[in-house]
Amino acid sequence: LRNLVKLIGVSAFARCMDLNYRFSNLIGSVYRNGDVIFSPDGNSVISPVGNKVSVFDLKNNVSRTISFDCMHNIVAVTMNNTGSHMIVSNEG
């Protein structure tokens, strides 16, 4: 990111990205490790957060946690091309 800002300049970088995001879901586990993937439509980012999976809707600025728990922290997440199935792998 630092190299990108140096390459295109700070003002151009600020025009390219909306940096006005509010924090949400601050209570609980934090991202530690694992894959971060985009949904097939490109509107959401899916990431492991401890032993749960969070989905961040970039278009509507909303986040939610998928309602299942693993016994150990999740380290890998993948999704099929249609977004109908997701596979997660944990540390244990």
C-alpha positions as protocol buffer text, in pm:
chain_id: "A"
residue {
  index: 1
  type: LEU
  ca { x: 0 y: 0 z: 0 }
}
residue {
  index: 2
  type: ARG
  ca { x: 281 y: 238 z: 85 }
}
residue {
  index: 3
  type: ASN
  ca { x: 446 y: 171 z: -253 }
}
residue {
  index: 4
  type: LEU
  ca { x: 115 y: 229 z: -431 }
}
residue {
  index: 5
  type: VAL
  ca { x: 75 y: 566 z: -260 }
}
residue {
  index: 6
  type: LYS
  ca { x: 432 y: 661 z: -359 }
}
residue {
  index: 7
  type: LEU
  ca { x: 367 y: 553 z: -717 }
}
residue {
  index: 8
  type: ILE
  ca { x: 38 y: 737 z: -779 }
}
residue {
  index: 9
  type: GLY
  ca { x: 55 y: 1009 z: -511 }
}
residue {
  index: 10
  type: VAL
  ca { x: -161 y: 1063 z: -203 }
}
residue {
  index: 11
  type: SER
  ca { x: -427 y: 1280 z: -368 }
}
residue {
  index: 12
  type: ALA
  ca { x: -480 y: 1031 z: -652 }
}
residue {
  index: 13
  type: PHE
  ca { x: -496 y: 747 z: -400 }
}
residue {
  index: 14
  type: ALA
  ca { x: -761 y: 930 z: -195 }
}
residue {
  index: 15
  type: ARG
  ca { x: -971 y: 978 z: -509 }
}
residue {
  index: 16
  type: CYS
  ca { x: -948 y: 606 z: -590 }
}
residue {
  index: 17
  type: MET
  ca { x: -1059 y: 479 z: -249 }
}
residue {
  index: 18
  type: ASP
  ca { x: -1337 y: 578 z: -14 }
}
residue {
  index: 19
  type: LEU
  ca { x: -1154 y: 593 z: 319 }
}
residue {
  index: 20
  type: ASN
  ca { x: -1458 y: 703 z: 521 }
}
residue {
  index: 21
  type: TYR
  ca { x: -1550 y: 373 z: 692 }
}
residue {
  index: 22
  type: ARG
  ca { x: -1701 y: 336 z: 1038 }
}
residue {
  index: 23
  type: PHE
  ca { x: -1603 y: 59 z: 1278 }
}
residue {
  index: 24
  type: SER
  ca { x: -1864 y: -207 z: 1348 }
}
residue {
  index: 25
  type: ASN
  ca { x: -1864 y: -536 z: 1540 }
}
residue {
  index: 26
  type: LEU
  ca { x: -1572 y: -427 z: 1760 }
}
residue {
  index: 27
  type: ILE
  ca { x: -1651 y: -667 z: 2044 }
}
residue {
  index: 28
  type: GLY
  ca { x: -1516 y: -1017 z: 2004 }
}
residue {
  index: 29
  type: SER
  ca { x: -1228 y: -1190 z: 1834 }
}
residue {
  index: 30
  type: VAL
  ca { x: -1006 y: -1019 z: 1578 }
}
residue {
  index: 31
  type: TYR
  ca { x: -864 y: -1132 z: 1246 }
}
residue {
  index: 32
  type: ARG
  ca { x: -543 y: -1323 z: 1313 }
}
residue {
  index: 33
  type: ASN
  ca { x: -466 y: -1552 z: 1023 }
}
residue {
  index: 34
  type: GLY
  ca { x: -614 y: -1715 z: 718 }
}
residue {
  index: 35
  type: ASP
  ca { x: -750 y: -1635 z: 377 }
}
residue {
  index: 36
  type: VAL
  ca { x: -953 y: -1329 z: 292 }
}
residue {
  index: 37
  type: ILE
  ca { x: -1167 y: -1392 z: -16 }
}
residue {
  index: 38
  type: PHE
  ca { x: -1416 y: -1196 z: -225 }
}
residue {
  index: 39
  type: SER
  ca { x: -1767 y: -1319 z: -297 }
}
residue {
  index: 40
  type: PRO
  ca { x: -1831 y: -1419 z: -661 }
}
residue {
  index: 41
  type: ASP
  ca { x: -2014 y: -1090 z: -727 }
}
residue {
  index: 42
  type: GLY
  ca { x: -1723 y: -892 z: -577 }
}
residue {
  index: 43
  type: ASN
  ca { x: -1947 y: -702 z: -334 }
}
residue {
  index: 44
  type: SER
  ca { x: -1838 y: -881 z: -14 }
}
residue {
  index: 45
  type: VAL
  ca { x: -1518 y: -984 z: 161 }
}
residue {
  index: 46
  type: ILE
  ca { x: -1526 y: -1308 z: 360 }
}
residue {
  index: 47
  type: SER
  ca { x: -1267 y: -1367 z: 633 }
}
residue {
  index: 48
  type: PRO
  ca { x: -1205 y: -1596 z: 928 }
}
residue {
  index: 49
  type: VAL
  ca { x: -1228 y: -1420 z: 1264 }
}
residue {
  index: 50
  type: GLY
  ca { x: -1119 y: -1658 z: 1534 }
}
residue {
  index: 51
  type: ASN
  ca { x: -1351 y: -1958 z: 1516 }
}
residue {
  index: 52
  type: LYS
  ca { x: -1620 y: -1781 z: 1310 }
}
residue {
  index: 53
  type: VAL
  ca { x: -1650 y: -1638 z: 959 }
}
residue {
  index: 54
  type: SER
  ca { x: -1739 y: -1274 z: 899 }
}
residue {
  index: 55
  type: VAL
  ca { x: -1887 y: -1134 z: 580 }
}
residue {
  index: 56
  type: PHE
  ca { x: -1829 y: -766 z: 508 }
}
residue {
  index: 57
  type: ASP
  ca { x: -2074 y: -626 z: 253 }
}
residue {
  index: 58
  type: LEU
  ca { x: -1868 y: -353 z: 85 }
}
residue {
  index: 59
  type: LYS
  ca { x: -2155 y: -220 z: -122 }
}
residue {
  index: 60
  type: ASN
  ca { x: -2394 y: -160 z: 170 }
}
residue {
  index: 61
  type: ASN
  ca { x: -2130 y: -108 z: 446 }
}
residue {
  index: 62
  type: VAL
  ca { x: -2270 y: -391 z: 661 }
}
residue {
  index: 63
  type: SER
  ca { x: -2096 y: -682 z: 830 }
}
residue {
  index: 64
  type: ARG
  ca { x: -2237 y: -1004 z: 969 }
}
residue {
  index: 65
  type: THR
  ca { x: -2105 y: -1321 z: 1126 }
}
residue {
  index: 66
  type: ILE
  ca { x: -2207 y: -1659 z: 989 }
}
residue {
  index: 67
  type: SER
  ca { x: -2383 y: -1854 z: 1264 }
}
residue {
  index: 68
  type: PHE
  ca { x: -2165 y: -2157 z: 1314 }
}
residue {
  index: 69
  type: ASP
  ca { x: -1875 y: -2217 z: 1550 }
}
residue {
  index: 70
  type: CYS
  ca { x: -1567 y: -2430 z: 1505 }
}
residue {
  index: 71
  type: MET
  ca { x: -1378 y: -2575 z: 1800 }
}
residue {
  index: 72
  type: HIS
  ca { x: -1052 y: -2410 z: 1684 }
}
residue {
  index: 73
  type: ASN
  ca { x: -955 y: -2096 z: 1492 }
}
residue {
  index: 74
  type: ILE
  ca { x: -1033 y: -2103 z: 1121 }
}
residue {
  index: 75
  type: VAL
  ca { x: -726 y: -2078 z: 897 }
}
residue {
  index: 76
  type: ALA
  ca { x: -867 y: -2124 z: 545 }
}
residue {
  index: 77
  type: VAL
  ca { x: -1188 y: -2025 z: 369 }
}
residue {
  index: 78
  type: THR
  ca { x: -1291 y: -2096 z: 10 }
}
residue {
  index: 79
  type: MET
  ca { x: -1614 y: -2062 z: -185 }
}
residue {
  index: 80
  type: ASN
  ca { x: -1749 y: -2214 z: -506 }
}
residue {
  index: 81
  type: ASN
  ca { x: -1805 y: -1999 z: -817 }
}
residue {
  index: 82
  type: THR
  ca { x: -2175 y: -1940 z: -749 }
}
residue {
  index: 83
  type: GLY
  ca { x: -2134 y: -1854 z: -381 }
}
residue {
  index: 84
  type: SER
  ca { x: -2373 y: -2126 z: -269 }
}
residue {
  index: 85
  type: HIS
  ca { x: -2116 y: -2334 z: -76 }
}
residue {
  index: 86
  type: MET
  ca { x: -1823 y: -2244 z: 147 }
}
residue {
  index: 87
  type: ILE
  ca { x: -1555 y: -2472 z: 289 }
}
residue {
  index: 88
  type: VAL
  ca { x: -1360 y: -2377 z: 602 }
}
residue {
  index: 89
  type: SER
  ca { x: -1059 y: -2543 z: 763 }
}
residue {
  index: 90
  type: ASN
  ca { x: -953 y: -2495 z: 1123 }
}
residue {
  index: 91
  type: GLU
  ca { x: -630 y: -2538 z: 1320 }
}
residue {
  index: 92
  type: GLY
  ca { x: -735 y: -2858 z: 1494 }
}
